[in-house]
């Protein structure tokens, strides 16, 4: 049995007594799946608005709060995190009508503001912090009209994925009368004449957690009511297809991507708008790709040619040229290579291509014929996001970040590949004391898997408290990115590790598929092997190892905690998919069956049943200290997942370590959460992990002094 830290030595008797968990009645619901009966005793917790569930939420939060508030140095962690969060944050820049638009936060604003920068002057054009008293109304999608006069923007409340769209006149700074509703998983794309924009919406909504079907593309003309919007494309025969539309840079074509749920494979349609300045929004529909057999991501248009990044016959991606005049024709421009192509843009007579080599981004520039590649020299190894071509095609811009450097705005002149820094944050601490190392380990089946190890320079010998983070799904890659809370962990002598598991996109489509459906156990095996490698190499020990993951990563943490509880000291599963037999029955859950499969299928039912976190909580006394986190307005991974998993943990009582749940009110899956909530949650998670893994603030490891910004 694992030797646990003695709670009684450091927590008051009140806190220990508070670990008498709230009563959670077990119901009698039993479902039959393909002849097998499966109990679901906490089905009642799925109804998050029921009075008894609200009472349960309040009781669980009270217990969790009591435990957290009495952890050593919780207040100090919170204070330090507020200091580390207080730095300038820059979003990806967009050039429109001679000005630069981007999101900006001067430090601790609850929501970043949208600014226009022109002639060296920065002006706020939209401040979401003025929209609500508690900072929970967040800016989501936004797009400036080609003439620079109007801003169309989306607002979401309390972390919901549902949006309302507004239009602001940037000359007056006032919003116009029209408000568009029933919008989720959409974008905004203006017609070239700046008279209106395209967007996607659902027929209606009966609440935060309503089902999602029959999304369609509409055109909204300025000054008209939403009821008058022009239907551009719908597909009632396939009600669960998602549709995204954007206007080509020259204004001639509307480029439409249709997806089946969260799958990467898509269809690609084009509507010919005829004239950029007088577009016909119901112009001829051209089906360039219609078989959903591969990914086709449009990267630009040159006359009748559509350039796209595709995985067709190329798991690592290649760039092709399609012809709207001859839909069956395509020509390869950039061949597939050893390293996956993650993103690309057509810019004038060049192609800017982001590749990923061992989970690190590199930028290559090709001539339009794809004949040769020239690498762009970037400041350090890191991640590229928000790649965009300037309207004149002479440059591309993006943000670049690393584990110890926040996002900076860079622009590359394509004539000579000169890199210019547009804006760069100055941190309140010196990060030169932190080092990043990439290592590789072998998973259970011998697969070579990479992970990044961050620690303080001059790290003392012997195992140290370590935080291991993973995701492993939906072709999402964990490249180096900056989070201020990690600095607090590192400067106290802790180690932070990011594992690049199968199921992600780090090595292309094959790497993704190796962690899906029947292969999902590979993801858990990779994460377990990462932990074992850290222990075997003396970096940490089971008594010092914390694991964290969110969403699909929350599923990961729940599954590996069940399978190898003795391997971890603390677990932080956030907004996780925990009931793998019913996930597809809520909001957008059906879209994830491409990665997970469905319990409706007899074969996949057995696979899902064997690892579903809710259904596989073990007995025994080795389970790690666990704090489940979720939010009451999460309409992506509904909170019932976390409620049921926490209830199952507390009922099984697998050991004396706490099994808590932290439920954030007026928040969702994570996007749009105000800064003050983020800091409070990080302080709770960090103090919980520090206490249960043995990382305590010590006089010999003082907080670093702040440096002048």
Secondary structure, DSSP 4 states (H G I P E B T S, - for coil): ------HHHHS-HHHHHTTSPPP------EEEETTEEEE-TTGGGG-TTSHHHHHHHHHHHHHHHHHHHTSTTHHHHHHHHHHHH-S-EE---EEETTEEEEEEE-SS-SSPEEEEEETTEEEEEE-GGGS-SSS-EEEEEEEE-TTSSEEEEEEEETT-S-EEEEEEETTTTEEEEEEEEEE-S---EE-TTSSEEEEEE-S--SSTT------EEEEEETTS-GGGPEEEE--GGGTTEEEEEEE-TTSSEEEEEEEETT-S-EEEEEEE-S-STT--TT--EEEEE-S--S-EEEEEEETTEEEEEE-TT-TT-EEEEEETTEEEEEEEEE---SSEEEEEEEETTEEEEEEEETTEEEEEEEETT---EEE---SSSBEEEEEEE-TTSSEEEEEEE-SSS--EEEEEETTTTEEEEEE----SS--TTEEEEEEEEE-TTS-EEEEEEEEETTPPSS---EEEE----TT--------HHHHHHHHTT-EEEEE--TTSSTT-HHHHHTTSGGGHHHHHHHHHHHHHHHHHTTS--GGGEEEEEETHHHHHHHHHHHH-GGG-SEEEEES----TTTGGGSTTGGGGHHHH--TTSHHHHHHHHHH-GGG----SS-PPEEEEEEETT-SSS-THHHHHHHHHHHHHT-SSS-EEEEEESS--SSTT--HHHHHHHHHHHHHHHHHHHT----TTSPPPPP---
